[in-house]
Amino acid sequence: MGFAFWRAAAAAAFLVLAWGPIVPQQALAQFSDNKIKIGVLDDFSGQYCVDDCMNPVRAVKLAIEDFGGKIGDASLEVIYADHQNKPDVGASIANKWYDTEQVDVIVDVVNSAVAFAVQEIARNKGKAVLYSEAGSADLTGPACAPYSAQWTYDTYQLGKSIGEAVPQLGKTWFIVGADYAFGKGLAAAVQANVEKAGGKVVGTVFHPFGAQDLSSFILQAQNSKAEVIALANAGGDMFNSIKAAHEFGLVDQGVKIVPLSLDLPLISNAGGLENVQGMMVTLPWFPGISPAAAAFAQRMDGAKGNEQYMWAGLYSAVHHYLEAAKATGTDDPKAIFAWMQKTPINDEFTTNGVLRPDGRMVHDVYLVQVKKPTESKGPGDLAKLVSTIPGDKAFRPLDEGGCPLVAKKG
């Protein structure tokens, strides 16, 4: 081994010291346990279960499919569990997933009461959570957390968007709401925005969660003589409210029923177009907005799913999260959320969506009117677009939510 060999060895050593070992870029990725694990925490047995309850899991799997099931050498895995609409059960699952099952991000979390419990755990542990179905606007307000995102809708947006429809609907309103965080937050948002638009809320009543017979509450609304009855509830509560209103003949009497959480694929659960025709609904997404949206609806249909806006939003949230993991080469939520916030969202769900520091993803919202049975050409033709509400007008301004993270950043 002559001088030439030692000179080459010295040069190589210098390069290692100066630049570090030369390794493939993917080897630099830092994925703990060499996988990204996504936990779908939802209602898989109660009234928020749609069809066979597996639509949220299908939406997540479609996002994973787009990445071929892997990011580099790291596998992408989805698990799911039923929180039974109980905050203590949801909290127990979240703690177990984060602490012992190496779940990187919890997603969806239908039921705002459960979401608040999960949010507190995620904040304390520095973990990630993505909401599509949990709707309380307080999740991006006083209860905001550094690595959480509320993607699809919220109670502020529902109320603000419906305020845009006051001229088409009527001046006097009565609100029938569910007696928990989501229903109360939504009712408050509706009242504020109806009054801001020149209308008047003449009464509000809250019913127990999961009540089978809502006739007495709808009767109170009918006796108010309001022109519009807003349903600040969801799932079985909303379907039962619509059916009770139909049984009382309110639509035939000219009363406008506004089911604030209704999505088009759920019209059949509420008795079909005969019961829902003419109602005005604000939607964060529906298949008619773009070819990409229509293509996603077909993918969900092909996966034996339901093209409800919740699942489109969940798909978008998970897809953007995985794009961030791929771009940053890590499952560290700090790096992932920094990337997610600086990168516009352009996908099957929205165009130029923006994830803010408070966790709110801002995107356009659509006011649609449900068609009459005689207007519909089939199951995929249920509504017509009335107007597009820009995201900055549909969602709460960043500085008005009371998120401590925003206050700290000034």
C-alpha positions in Angstrom: 0.0 0.0 0.0 1.9 3.0 -1.3 1.6 6.7 -1.0 -1.2 6.9 -3.6 -3.4 4.6 -1.5 -2.9 6.6 1.7 -3.6 9.8 -0.2 -6.9 8.4 -1.5 -7.8 7.2 1.9 -7.1 10.5 3.5 -9.2 12.3 0.9 -12.1 9.9 1.6 -11.8 10.5 5.3 -11.9 14.2 4.7 -15.1 13.9 2.7 -16.8 11.9 5.4 -15.7 14.4 8.1 -16.7 17.4 6.0 -20.0 16.1 4.5 -21.0 13.1 6.5 -21.3 9.6 5.1 -22.7 9.4 1.5 -26.0 7.6 1.8 -29.1 7.4 -0.3 -31.6 10.2 0.4 -34.3 7.8 1.5 -32.1 6.4 4.2 -32.1 9.8 5.8 -35.8 9.5 6.4 -36.7 9.3 10.1 -39.8 7.1 10.5 -40.0 5.6 14.0 -40.6 1.8 13.9 -40.3 2.2 10.1 -44.0 2.7 9.6 -46.7 5.4 9.7 -49.7 4.2 11.6 -53.1 5.9 11.3 -55.8 5.3 13.8 -59.5 5.9 12.8 -61.3 6.7 16.0 -65.1 6.7 15.2 -68.6 5.6 16.0 -68.7 2.1 14.5 -71.9 1.0 16.2 -74.1 4.0 17.0 -76.2 6.6 15.3 -73.2 8.2 13.5 -72.5 4.9 11.7 -73.3 5.2 8.0 -74.0 2.1 5.9 -71.7 -0.6 7.3 -69.7 2.0 9.4 -66.5 1.4 7.4 -66.6 4.5 5.1 -63.9 6.4 7.2 -61.6 3.5 6.9 -62.2 3.2 3.2 -61.4 6.9 2.7 -58.1 6.5 4.6 -57.2 3.4 2.6 -57.7 5.3 -0.7 -55.2 8.0 0.5 -52.8 5.2 1.4 -53.4 3.6 -2.0 -52.2 6.8 -3.7 -48.8 6.2 -2.1 -48.6 2.6 -3.0 -48.9 1.7 0.7 -45.4 2.9 1.5 -43.3 6.0 1.8 -39.8 4.9 1.0 -39.2 1.8 3.1 -41.8 2.9 5.7 -45.1 1.0 5.5 -48.5 2.8 5.8 -50.9 1.1 8.2 -54.5 1.9 9.3 -56.3 0.6 12.4 -59.7 1.6 13.8 -61.7 1.5 17.0 -65.2 2.4 18.3 -65.3 5.2 20.9 -69.1 4.5 21.4 -69.7 8.3 21.5 -68.2 8.3 25.1 -65.4 10.7 25.8 -63.8 8.4 28.5 -63.8 5.5 26.0 -62.2 7.7 23.3 -59.6 9.0 25.7 -58.7 5.5 26.8 -58.2 4.4 23.2 -56.2 7.5 22.3 -53.8 7.0 25.3 -53.3 3.4 24.4 -52.7 4.1 20.7 -50.3 6.9 21.3 -48.4 5.3 24.2 -48.2 1.6 23.4 -49.4 1.0 19.8 -47.2 3.6 18.1 -50.0 5.3 16.3 -48.7 8.5 14.6 -52.0 10.2 13.9 -55.6 9.8 15.1 -58.2 10.8 12.5 -61.9 11.6 12.0 -63.3 11.4 15.6 -67.0 11.9 14.9 -68.6 13.5 18.0 -67.2 16.7 19.3 -67.3 15.7 23.0 -65.0 12.8 22.2 -62.8 15.1 20.1 -62.2 17.5 23.0 -61.0 14.5 25.2 -58.7 13.3 22.4 -57.5 16.9 21.7 -56.3 17.3 25.3 -54.4 14.1 25.1 -52.8 14.9 21.8 -51.8 18.4 23.1 -50.2 16.9 26.2 -48.3 14.2 24.4 -47.3 16.3 21.4 -49.2 14.1 19.0 -51.1 14.6 15.8 -54.9 14.4 15.2 -56.9 15.2 12.1 -60.7 15.9 12.3 -63.2 15.5 9.5 -66.4 14.7 11.3 -65.9 16.5 14.7 -67.5 19.8 14.2 -67.2 22.1 17.2 -65.4 25.3 16.2 -63.8 25.4 19.7 -61.4 22.8 18.5 -59.6 25.5 16.5 -60.6 28.2 19.1 -59.9 28.0 22.9 -59.1 24.3 22.7 -56.7 24.4 19.8 -53.6 22.3 19.8 -50.3 22.6 17.9 -50.6 19.4 15.9 -54.3 19.2 15.2 -56.3 20.1 12.1 -60.0 20.5 11.5 -60.4 19.8 7.8 -64.0 19.6 6.5 -66.4 21.9 8.4 -67.2 23.4 11.8 -70.1 24.9 13.6 -69.1 28.4 12.9 -68.9 27.7 9.1 -72.3 26.0 9.1 -73.9 29.0 10.8 -72.0 31.5 8.7 -72.9 29.8 5.4 -76.5 29.4 6.2 -76.7 33.1 7.0 -76.0 33.6 3.3 -79.2 31.8 2.5 -81.5 33.9 4.7 -82.9 35.9 1.7 -83.9 32.7 0.0 -85.3 31.0 3.1 -87.1 33.5 5.4 -86.8 36.0 8.2 -88.1 34.1 11.2 -86.3 31.0 12.4 -86.7 28.3 15.1 -83.7 26.0 16.0 -84.0 22.4 17.1 -80.6 21.3 18.4 -78.9 18.3 20.0 -78.1 18.8 23.7 -74.3 18.5 23.6 -71.3 20.6 22.5 -71.9 20.2 18.8 -75.6 21.0 18.8 -75.2 24.0 21.2 -72.3 25.4 19.3 -74.1 25.1 16.0 -77.3 26.7 17.3 -75.3 29.7 18.6 -73.6 30.1 15.3 -76.9 29.9 13.4 -78.5 32.5 15.6 -75.6 34.9 15.3 -75.5 34.7 11.6 -79.3 34.7 10.9 -79.6 37.9 13.0 -76.6 39.4 11.3 -78.3 38.7 7.9 -81.5 40.5 9.1 -83.4 37.5 10.3 -84.8 36.7 13.8 -84.6 33.5 15.9 -87.9 33.2 17.6 -87.0 30.1 19.7 -84.5 27.3 20.4 -85.0 23.9 22.0 -82.5 21.2 22.7 -83.3 17.5 22.6 -81.4 14.6 24.3 -78.7 12.9 22.2 -80.0 9.8 20.6 -83.7 10.5 21.3 -85.9 8.2 19.2 -89.0 10.4 19.2 -88.5 14.0 18.4 -92.2 14.8 17.7 -92.6 17.1 20.8 -89.6 19.2 19.8 -90.7 19.6 16.2 -94.2 20.4 17.5 -92.7 23.3 19.5 -91.0 24.5 16.4 -94.3 24.3 14.5 -96.2 26.2 17.1 -93.6 29.1 16.9 -95.0 29.9 13.4 -91.4 30.4 12.2 -90.8 30.4 8.5 -87.7 28.3 8.8 -86.8 25.4 11.2 -83.1 24.8 11.4 -81.9 21.3 12.6 -78.7 21.7 14.6 -78.1 18.0 15.0 -76.7 15.1 13.0 -77.0 11.4 12.3 -80.1 9.6 13.6 -81.2 12.7 15.5 -81.3 14.7 12.2 -83.1 11.9 10.3 -85.7 11.6 13.0 -86.2 15.3 13.0 -86.8 15.4 9.2 -89.2 12.5 9.4 -91.1 14.1 12.2 -91.4 17.4 10.3 -92.7 15.4 7.3 -95.3 13.6 9.4 -96.5 17.0 10.7 -96.8 18.2 7.1 -94.5 21.2 7.7 -93.1 21.2 4.2 -96.5 21.1 2.7 -97.5 24.1 4.9 -94.6 26.1 3.4 -92.2 25.8 6.3 -88.6 25.5 5.2 -86.6 22.8 7.0 -82.8 23.4 7.0 -80.9 20.3 8.1 -77.5 21.8 8.8 -75.6 18.5 8.8 -77.2 16.9 5.9 -75.1 15.6 3.0 -76.6 14.5 -0.3 -75.9 10.7 0.0 -77.8 10.8 3.3 -81.1 12.0 1.8 -82.3 8.4 1.5 -81.9 8.0 5.3 -84.2 11.0 5.7 -87.0 9.5 3.6 -85.7 10.5 0.1 -86.2 13.5 -2.1 -90.0 13.5 -1.3 -89.1 14.6 2.2 -86.1 16.8 1.5 -86.9 18.5 -1.8 -86.3 22.2 -2.0 -84.2 22.4 1.2 -81.1 24.5 1.2 -78.0 22.8 2.3 -74.4 24.2 2.7 -71.8 21.6 1.7 -68.0 21.7 2.1 -67.8 19.5 -1.0 -70.0 17.7 -3.5 -69.2 15.7 -6.6 -70.5 18.4 -9.0 -67.8 21.0 -8.2 -65.1 19.6 -10.5 -64.0 16.6 -12.5 -61.6 15.6 -9.7 -64.4 15.6 -7.2 -66.6 13.5 -9.5 -63.6 11.1 -9.9 -63.3 10.7 -6.2 -67.0 10.0 -5.8 -66.5 7.2 -8.4 -63.5 5.8 -6.4 -65.5 5.7 -3.2 -68.3 4.0 -5.1 -65.9 1.5 -6.5 -64.6 0.9 -2.9 -68.1 0.1 -1.8 -68.2 3.4 0.0 -70.3 6.5 0.3 -69.2 9.8 -1.4 -70.3 11.9 1.6 -68.3 15.1 2.1 -67.0 13.8 5.4 -65.1 11.1 3.7 -63.8 13.3 0.9 -62.5 15.7 3.6 -61.0 12.8 5.5 -59.3 11.5 2.4 -57.9 15.0 1.7 -56.6 15.4 5.3 -54.8 12.1 5.4 -53.4 12.6 1.9 -52.0 16.0 2.8 -50.5 14.5 6.0 -48.8 11.7 4.0 -47.5 14.2 1.4 -45.9 16.1 4.3 -44.4 12.9 5.7 -43.0 12.1 2.3 -41.6 15.6 1.7 -40.0 15.9 5.2 -38.9 12.3 5.5 -40.1 12.0 9.1 -43.2 11.3 11.2 -42.3 14.1 13.6 -45.6 16.1 13.9 -43.7 19.4 14.3 -42.0 19.0 10.9 -45.1 17.6 9.3 -47.5 20.4 10.4 -45.0 23.1 9.4 -45.0 21.6 5.9 -48.8 21.2 5.9 -49.3 24.8 6.9 -47.0 26.3 4.2 -48.2 24.1 1.4 -51.6 24.8 -0.4 -54.1 21.9 -0.6 -55.0 21.1 -4.2 -56.8 17.8 -4.5 -60.1 16.1 -5.0 -61.6 18.0 -2.1 -60.5 21.6 -2.7 -58.5 24.0 -4.6 -56.0 26.3 -2.9 -57.0 25.2 0.6 -54.9 26.6 3.4 -54.2 25.1 6.8 -53.9 27.9 9.4 -51.8 27.9 12.6 -55.0 27.4 14.7 -55.7 24.1 12.9 -58.5 25.3 10.7 -58.3 24.3 7.0 -59.9 27.1 5.0 -61.6 26.2 1.7 -64.6 27.2 -0.4 -68.1 26.1 0.7 -71.1 25.5 -1.6 -74.8 26.4 -1.2 -77.0 23.9 -2.9 -80.7 23.3 -3.2 -82.1 19.8 -3.1 -84.0 18.9 -6.3 -87.6 17.8 -6.6 -88.1 14.1 -7.5 -89.3 15.2 -10.9 -86.0 17.2 -11.5 -83.6 14.4 -10.5 -82.2 12.1 -13.2 -81.1 9.5 -10.7 -79.3 8.8 -7.4 -76.3 10.9 -8.4 -78.4 13.9 -9.3 -79.8 15.3 -6.1 -79.0 19.0 -5.9 -78.1 22.1 -7.9 -75.4 24.7 -7.1 -76.8 28.0 -5.9 -73.6 29.8 -5.1 -70.0 29.3 -4.0 -69.0 30.9 -0.7 -65.3 31.8 -0.6 -63.4 30.2 2.3 -62.3 33.5 3.8 -66.0 34.4 4.1 -67.3 31.0 5.2 -64.8 30.4 8.1 -64.1 32.3 11.3 -61.3 34.9 10.9 -58.0 33.7 12.5 -57.9 36.4 15.1 -61.4 35.9 16.3 -61.3 32.3 17.5 -59.4 32.7 20.8 -56.7 30.1 19.9 -53.8 30.5 22.4 -51.3 29.5 19.7 -52.3 32.4 17.6 -52.1 34.8 20.5 -48.6 33.6 21.3 -47.5 34.2 17.8 -48.9 37.7 17.9 
